[in-house]
Amino acid sequence: MKKIVNKIQIILINNGLYQSDSEDLNEEIFKGIVEQMDSLNLISFIVAIENEFDIELPDDFMNPNNFSSLGVVCNAIKMLSKAI
């Protein structure tokens, strides 16, 4: 799961949503980032996740509440990803 978290951290940095790469991404930091996202940021984040992990998140997962937990996002990626 650490590999997934590291990739999510890079996605957030590349999208200008996370400024510090010196502190590891954790649940509390992730929740704060997601709470600050507008709809455009969330869509960009979803597209970046799908591209990075070569997955397609199902429509029923596209609920902002599903992105409020780093664990939920990591588990969804793990389940859907062929690369991990």
C-alpha positions as CSV (number, residue, x, y, z in Angstrom):
1,M,0.0,0.0,0.0
2,K,3.0,2.3,0.6
3,K,3.7,2.3,-3.2
4,I,0.2,3.4,-3.9
5,V,0.3,6.2,-1.3
6,N,3.6,7.4,-2.7
7,K,2.1,7.6,-6.2
8,I,-0.9,9.5,-4.8
9,Q,1.4,11.9,-3.1
10,I,3.2,12.6,-6.4
11,I,-0.1,13.1,-8.2
12,L,-1.2,15.6,-5.6
13,I,2.2,17.4,-5.8
14,N,2.1,17.5,-9.6
15,N,-1.5,18.9,-9.5
16,G,-0.4,21.6,-7.1
17,L,-2.6,20.2,-4.3
18,Y,0.1,19.2,-1.9
19,Q,3.2,21.4,-1.3
20,S,5.4,19.3,0.8
21,D,7.2,16.2,-0.4
22,S,9.2,16.1,2.8
23,E,6.3,14.8,5.0
24,D,4.7,11.5,4.1
25,L,1.0,11.6,3.1
26,N,-1.3,10.3,5.8
27,E,-5.0,10.1,6.5
28,E,-5.1,13.5,8.2
29,I,-3.2,15.4,5.5
30,F,-5.2,13.6,2.7
31,K,-8.5,14.5,4.3
32,G,-7.5,18.2,4.6
33,I,-6.4,18.2,0.9
34,V,-9.7,16.6,-0.3
35,E,-11.7,19.1,1.8
36,Q,-10.1,22.0,0.0
37,M,-10.6,20.5,-3.5
38,D,-13.2,22.1,-5.7
39,S,-15.0,19.9,-8.3
40,L,-12.4,20.6,-11.0
41,N,-9.5,19.6,-8.7
42,L,-11.4,16.4,-7.8
43,I,-12.0,15.5,-11.5
44,S,-8.3,16.2,-12.3
45,F,-7.3,14.0,-9.3
46,I,-9.5,11.2,-10.5
47,V,-8.2,11.4,-14.0
48,A,-4.6,11.4,-12.8
49,I,-5.3,8.3,-10.6
50,E,-6.9,6.5,-13.5
51,N,-4.0,7.3,-15.8
52,E,-1.2,6.6,-13.3
53,F,-2.6,3.2,-12.2
54,D,-4.2,2.3,-15.6
55,I,-7.6,1.8,-14.1
56,E,-11.1,3.1,-14.6
57,L,-13.0,4.0,-11.4
58,P,-16.6,2.8,-11.6
59,D,-19.3,5.5,-11.8
60,D,-20.7,4.5,-8.4
61,F,-17.4,5.3,-6.9
62,M,-17.6,8.9,-8.1
63,N,-19.0,10.2,-4.9
64,P,-16.9,12.8,-3.1
65,N,-17.3,10.9,0.2
66,N,-15.3,8.0,-1.3
67,F,-12.3,10.4,-1.6
68,S,-12.4,11.5,2.0
69,S,-10.2,8.6,3.1
70,L,-6.8,7.7,1.8
71,G,-7.5,4.1,2.8
72,V,-10.6,3.9,0.7
73,V,-8.9,5.3,-2.3
74,C,-5.9,3.0,-1.9
75,N,-8.1,-0.1,-1.6
76,A,-10.1,0.9,-4.7
77,I,-6.9,1.3,-6.6
78,K,-5.5,-2.0,-5.3
79,M,-8.7,-3.8,-6.3
80,L,-8.9,-2.3,-9.8
81,S,-5.2,-2.1,-10.7
82,K,-3.6,-4.8,-12.8
83,A,-0.2,-3.1,-12.3
84,I,0.1,-3.7,-8.6
